[in-house]
Amino acid sequence: QVQLVESGGGLVQAGGSLRLSCTASGRGFSSYNMGWFRQPTGKEREAVGAINWSGDNTYYQDSVKGRFTISRDNAKNTVYLQMNSLKPEDTAVYYCAADLRGTWGVATRPILYDSWGQGTQVTVSS
């Protein structure tokens, strides 16, 4: 079982930036499609962005386009989510997820992902 560990969350003022990292254990990372999701308190989990195994295809939720950037470094088994111009409505627990079989490309449905990190809290104050 692949373990995913997120880091980089915290408290930031509106307009600020954070970079989330998600590092995978073991071998095979370069074949995984990866996703970033978030879950605000009391709401459903939603896809924020996704990146395919090679990094040449990405997806962004409309509300984060132009502000968030997803990238990956396969040599470091790590996927990143750079978040700029943060807004209070970006406040949520952020999760990374892996499609271990590389089947679904830049998928947005949580059920299509096999492994999940523990989540990291991002709080944006106004």
N, C-alpha and C positions, 0 to 999 in steps of 0.2 A: 504494500500500500504506500502510495506517495504521500509524503507529508508536505504541507505548504505552510509557510510561516510568513505572516505579514508584519510590516513595521512601517513607521513613519507617520502614524496618526498623531493627533494632538489638538490643541486649542489654537485657533488663529482668528484674527480679526477679518471682517469682510474686506475683500480686495486683496487679501494675502495669498500666499502659495504654500503648498505642501507637496512633497513627493512620497508616495507610497511605494514600498518594495514588497515583493513576494518571492521568496526563495523556495525552490523545490528540492526535496531530498532525492538521492539516488540518481540513476542514469535514465536517459530517455527523454529528458526535458525538451530537447530540440525537436521532438516529434509531437509534442502536446500543443493543442490549441488552448489558449488561455483567455480567461474572462475576468473582468472586475465587476462586482455587483455592490449594491448598497441597500441598506434597510433602515429607513428612518423609524423612530419609535412608533409603534402602533400601525405601521404600514407594511405592505408586502415588499419582498425583495425584488429589486429591479436591476436590469443590466445597465451598466454605465459605459462600458467599452469592452471590446474583445480584439484579440489579435491572433492570426493564424500561426502555425508552427514556424513558418519561415520569416514572418514579420512583414510580408509584403501586402497583407490585406488586413484592414482594421475596420471596426465599427464603433460609432459613438452615438449615444442617446442624444436626441436633438438639444436637450437642455444644457448639455456640456460641450457641444461642438464649438471649436474655437477657443475653449478655455482649458480643456483636459487633453492630455496626450498620453497614449499608451505605447510602450516600447518594450523590447526584450533584449536580453543579452544571453544567448544560449551557452556561451562559454562559462557564464556565472550562474546558470540555472535560475535566472531571475527575470521577472517581469515587473515593469514600473508603471505607475500612474502619476504623471505630473499634473498637478491641479493648480491652475492659476485663476486669478480674479474670483476667488471663492465667495460664495453667497451664503447667507444663513440657511437657505433651503438646501444647501449641499450637506448639512449636518446629518450624519447617519453613521452606522457601523458599516465599514467597507470590508468586503470579502474578495479574495481572489479564488479562482476555481480553475480546474484543469480538465480538459477533455483528453483523457489518456490515450485513446485510440486514434486521436487526430481525425475523427470522423466528420465533425460538424462544422468545420471552418470557423467563422466568426459568429457563433451561436449566441442567442440572447435569452433562451429559455433555461432556467436553472436546472431543470431535469436532465438536460443534455450533458451536464458536467458530472464527472465521477468523483473528484476529490475537492475538498474545500479547506481553506484556512480557517483559523479561529476568529478572525475578524479584528479590525482595529478601528477605534472610535475617532471620528473626525467631527469636531465641533467648531462652527463658524459663528462668531459673535457679531452682532450688528453695531 
